[in-house]
Amino acid sequence: MKRVNFFILKFILLLFPYLLLSDGHIFVYHRFDDSRYPTTNISTSTLKREFDYLKKHNYKVVPLVDIVKKIQNREKVPDNWVAFTIDDGFKSFYTNGLPVFKRYGYPFTLFIAVKYTEENYRDYVTWRQLKEISKYGSVEFHSYGHGHFGRMSSEKIRADMDKGLSLMKKHLNYKPKLFVYPYGEYDSRVKKIIESYGFQAVFNQNMGAVNGVCSNIYDIDRSAVVGSNAKDFKLYLYFKELCGVTFQKPLKYPKDKIVKTVEVTLNDKSIESADIFISNHGWHRVKVNNGKIVYHANKRVNRERIKIGVKVKNRIKLMVLSK
């Protein structure tokens, strides 16, 4: 145990020069005290420890819309700001998670997949429960059927969106202002469709931070703190958003499941080295030449949804490619 703590301490000390510069952070949860689904679950005892840590270290938990306003105005998000989101609308949030948020007085935003509430799925909140939840936090939109938008036709995406928004208006008398991509899966086509609905902001599920000045209002990062990731909660607070990143290759999921070359352009041409992330293969140190990264990876991936990322020190930016 002492050896593990030593390496954690060493890692934090290495990051220390950047801690005071950390950006704001948005975290996402799904299920609470539901051990049937360990990869998307967090225990309320762990949740309380996270909340206690934030209180002890003077973090300010703010409504998600406060961070959205900073991005809209191109203002830096204060370093100690944190916002919490919950996806899908599982009943375990209402029964187990909500009491913890109420006890600490922390605001939250719940993004619901409307179909499961409308059709009375057993593990999901009811419309009556959503009205109760809305007394303590905000309720926003996560699609109707929680489909893989990247695999759906544009017509089906619009039909899904229209149906879900109509039902939210009917039951909650409210037009959602915020949206989360189902599964975090999106591409340029999907983003264009979603942008046409006029949401104030759209969110993904990519590990990272929120700068405010350079964050994309239609592609805001959120870090998932569920399952095995929950242990990394404190480390996520040290990440900064890597601004000025342009992903050039690959821009589509590779048909042969091999990521051949990763090309990235950085605005900061003084950077000499970075790390590239590829799902299934972790991080790899690469050279940067005049702001250009060309990494001949030739890595096979076996997931239907992969992430490609770039990191410079503790600054990070990821993108998602769906099969």
C-alpha positions in Angstrom: 0.0 0.0 0.0 2.8 2.4 0.9 4.4 1.7 -2.5 1.2 2.5 -4.4 0.7 5.7 -2.4 4.3 6.8 -3.2 3.7 6.5 -6.9 0.4 8.4 -6.7 2.1 11.1 -4.7 5.0 11.2 -7.2 2.5 11.6 -10.1 0.7 14.4 -8.4 4.0 16.2 -7.6 5.0 16.0 -11.2 1.7 17.7 -12.1 2.0 20.3 -9.4 3.2 23.2 -11.6 0.0 22.8 -13.6 -2.5 22.3 -10.8 -3.2 26.0 -10.3 -3.9 26.3 -14.0 -6.5 23.5 -14.1 -9.7 24.2 -16.0 -13.3 23.5 -14.9 -14.6 19.9 -15.0 -17.8 18.1 -15.8 -18.4 14.6 -14.6 -21.0 12.0 -15.7 -22.6 9.2 -13.8 -25.1 6.6 -14.8 -26.2 4.1 -12.1 -25.9 4.3 -8.3 -25.5 1.3 -6.0 -26.5 -1.1 -8.8 -23.9 -3.9 -8.8 -25.6 -5.7 -11.7 -23.9 -3.3 -14.1 -20.4 -2.7 -12.6 -19.0 -0.7 -15.6 -21.6 2.0 -15.4 -22.2 1.9 -11.6 -20.9 4.0 -8.7 -21.5 3.2 -5.0 -23.0 6.0 -3.0 -20.2 5.5 -0.5 -17.7 6.4 -3.2 -19.9 9.3 -4.3 -19.8 10.7 -0.8 -16.0 10.5 -0.7 -15.8 12.4 -3.9 -18.2 15.1 -2.6 -16.3 15.3 0.7 -13.0 15.8 -1.3 -14.5 18.6 -3.2 -15.8 20.3 -0.1 -12.4 19.9 1.7 -10.4 21.3 -1.2 -12.8 24.3 -1.9 -14.2 23.2 -5.2 -17.4 24.9 -6.2 -20.1 22.7 -7.6 -22.1 24.8 -10.0 -25.2 24.2 -12.3 -24.1 23.0 -15.7 -25.7 26.0 -17.3 -23.2 28.3 -15.5 -20.3 26.5 -17.4 -22.3 26.8 -20.6 -22.6 30.5 -20.2 -18.9 30.8 -19.7 -18.3 29.0 -23.0 -20.9 31.0 -24.8 -19.1 34.2 -23.7 -15.7 32.8 -24.3 -14.7 33.3 -20.7 -12.4 31.1 -18.8 -14.1 28.6 -16.5 -12.9 29.2 -12.9 -10.3 26.6 -11.9 -12.4 25.3 -9.0 -15.7 24.8 -10.8 -17.2 21.4 -11.1 -20.5 20.3 -12.6 -22.3 17.0 -12.3 -24.4 15.2 -15.0 -26.3 11.9 -14.9 -27.2 10.1 -18.1 -30.1 7.9 -19.2 -32.5 8.2 -16.3 -32.0 5.1 -14.4 -34.2 4.7 -11.3 -31.2 4.0 -9.1 -30.4 7.7 -9.4 -33.8 8.6 -8.0 -33.7 6.0 -5.2 -30.0 6.1 -4.3 -28.1 9.0 -5.9 -30.6 11.8 -5.5 -30.6 11.6 -1.7 -26.8 12.1 -1.7 -27.0 15.2 -4.0 -29.8 16.6 -1.8 -27.8 16.0 1.4 -24.8 18.0 0.0 -26.9 20.5 -1.7 -25.1 19.9 -5.0 -26.9 20.9 -8.3 -27.0 18.4 -11.2 -28.3 17.9 -14.7 -30.1 14.6 -15.6 -30.1 13.8 -19.3 -32.9 11.3 -20.1 -33.5 8.8 -22.9 -37.2 9.4 -23.2 -38.3 6.1 -24.5 -37.6 4.2 -21.3 -39.6 6.6 -19.2 -42.4 6.8 -21.7 -42.7 3.0 -22.0 -42.4 2.4 -18.3 -39.2 0.4 -18.3 -38.7 -1.0 -14.8 -35.2 0.3 -14.3 -36.0 3.9 -15.3 -37.6 6.9 -13.7 -41.2 7.7 -14.3 -42.6 11.1 -15.5 -43.8 11.7 -11.9 -40.3 11.0 -10.5 -38.8 13.3 -13.1 -41.0 16.1 -11.9 -39.8 15.5 -8.4 -36.2 15.3 -9.5 -36.6 18.7 -11.3 -37.1 20.4 -8.0 -33.4 19.8 -7.1 -31.7 19.8 -10.5 -32.4 20.2 -14.2 -33.7 17.6 -16.6 -32.4 17.7 -20.2 -32.4 15.6 -23.4 -30.5 12.4 -24.3 -32.5 11.4 -27.4 -35.7 9.3 -27.5 -34.5 5.8 -28.1 -30.8 6.1 -27.2 -29.7 4.7 -30.6 -26.3 4.7 -32.2 -26.7 8.0 -34.2 -23.6 7.3 -36.2 -25.2 4.2 -37.6 -28.6 5.7 -38.2 -29.8 7.6 -41.3 -30.4 11.3 -41.0 -34.1 10.8 -41.3 -34.2 8.3 -38.4 -32.1 10.6 -36.3 -34.5 13.5 -36.8 -37.5 11.3 -36.2 -35.9 10.1 -32.9 -35.1 13.7 -31.8 -38.6 15.1 -32.8 -40.4 12.3 -30.9 -38.3 12.7 -27.7 -38.6 16.5 -27.7 -42.3 16.3 -28.2 -42.8 14.0 -25.3 -40.7 16.1 -23.0 -42.8 19.1 -23.9 -46.0 17.1 -23.3 -45.0 15.7 -19.9 -42.7 18.3 -18.5 -44.0 21.4 -20.3 -40.4 22.2 -21.1 -38.2 22.5 -24.2 -34.7 21.2 -23.4 -31.8 23.5 -23.9 -29.0 20.9 -23.5 -28.2 17.6 -25.3 -25.9 14.6 -24.9 -25.0 12.3 -27.8 -26.2 8.7 -27.1 -23.2 6.6 -26.4 -21.1 9.7 -27.1 -21.2 8.6 -30.7 -21.2 11.3 -33.4 -19.5 12.5 -36.5 -19.7 15.6 -38.7 -23.0 14.5 -40.2 -24.6 13.8 -36.7 -23.2 17.0 -35.3 -24.7 19.1 -38.1 -28.1 17.6 -37.5 -28.0 18.1 -33.8 -26.8 21.7 -34.2 -29.9 22.4 -36.3 -32.1 21.9 -33.2 -30.7 25.1 -31.6 -29.5 23.6 -28.3 -27.5 26.0 -26.1 -24.9 23.3 -25.7 -24.1 19.7 -26.7 -22.0 17.3 -24.6 -19.9 14.2 -25.3 -18.4 11.6 -23.0 -14.7 12.2 -23.5 -12.3 12.5 -20.7 -11.0 16.0 -20.4 -11.7 19.5 -19.1 -13.5 22.7 -20.0 -11.5 25.8 -20.7 -14.3 28.1 -21.8 -12.2 30.2 -24.1 -11.5 27.4 -26.6 -14.2 24.8 -25.7 -16.5 23.9 -28.6 -20.1 24.6 -27.4 -21.4 21.7 -29.5 -18.8 19.2 -28.3 -18.1 19.7 -24.6 -16.0 17.1 -22.7 -17.3 15.2 -19.7 -15.3 12.6 -17.8 -17.1 9.4 -16.7 -16.5 8.5 -13.1 -18.2 5.1 -13.0 -16.9 1.5 -12.7 -13.2 1.2 -12.5 -12.8 4.9 -13.6 -14.2 6.1 -10.3 -10.8 5.6 -8.6 -9.4 8.3 -11.0 -11.7 11.0 -9.8 -9.0 13.1 -8.2 -6.6 12.8 -11.1 -9.3 13.9 -13.6 -9.5 17.2 -11.6 -5.9 17.9 -12.8 -6.6 17.7 -16.5 -6.7 20.8 -18.7 -8.3 21.1 -22.1 -5.8 21.0 -24.9 -6.7 23.9 -27.1 -5.9 24.4 -30.8 -6.1 20.8 -31.8 -7.1 19.6 -35.3 -7.5 15.9 -35.9 -6.7 15.1 -39.6 -6.4 11.3 -39.7 -8.3 9.2 -39.2 -11.6 11.0 -39.5 -13.7 7.8 -40.0 -13.7 4.4 -38.3 -11.2 2.2 -40.3 -13.0 -0.4 -42.3 -10.2 -3.0 -41.8 -10.1 -2.1 -38.1 -6.5 -0.9 -38.4 -5.6 2.6 -37.4 -2.8 3.1 -39.8 -1.7 6.8 -39.3 -2.7 9.4 -36.8 -2.2 13.0 -37.9 -2.8 15.9 -35.6 -2.0 19.6 -35.9 -1.3 21.7 -32.8 -1.5 25.5 -32.8 1.5 25.7 -30.4 4.5 25.1 -32.6 6.9 25.2 -29.7 5.7 21.7 -28.5 8.3 19.1 -29.2 6.7 15.9 -27.9 3.2 14.6 -27.1 1.3 11.4 -26.4 -1.2 9.8 -28.7 -4.0 7.6 -27.4 -5.7 4.8 -29.4 -8.3 2.5 -27.9 -7.0 -0.9 -27.0 -3.4 0.4 -27.1 -3.1 3.2 -24.5 -0.8 6.1 -24.8 2.3 6.4 -27.0 5.0 9.1 -26.9 5.5 10.8 -30.2 7.6 13.7 -31.6 6.0 17.0 -32.7 7.6 18.8 -35.6 6.5 22.4 -36.1 3.1 21.7 -34.6 2.6 18.6 -36.7 2.2 15.0 -35.4 2.4 12.1 -37.8 2.2 8.8 -36.0 2.4 5.6 -38.1 0.5 3.4 -35.6 -0.7 0.4 -37.6 -2.7 -0.6 -34.6 -5.7 -3.1 -34.8 -8.8 -2.1 -32.8 -11.5 -4.5 -31.8 -14.2 -2.1 -30.4 -17.1 -0.7 -32.4 -16.4 2.7 -30.8 -12.9 3.9 -30.5 -11.2 7.0 -29.2 -8.2 8.8 -30.6 -6.5 11.3 -28.3 -3.6 13.6 -27.9 -2.0 14.8 -24.6 0.6 17.4 -23.9 1.6 17.2 -20.2 -1.8 17.2 -18.5 -3.6 18.8 -21.3 -5.8 16.4 -23.2 -8.2 16.2 -26.2 -10.1 13.1 -27.5 -12.3 12.3 -30.4 -14.6 9.4 -31.0 -14.9 7.2 -34.1 -17.9 4.8 -34.5 -18.1 1.8 -36.7 
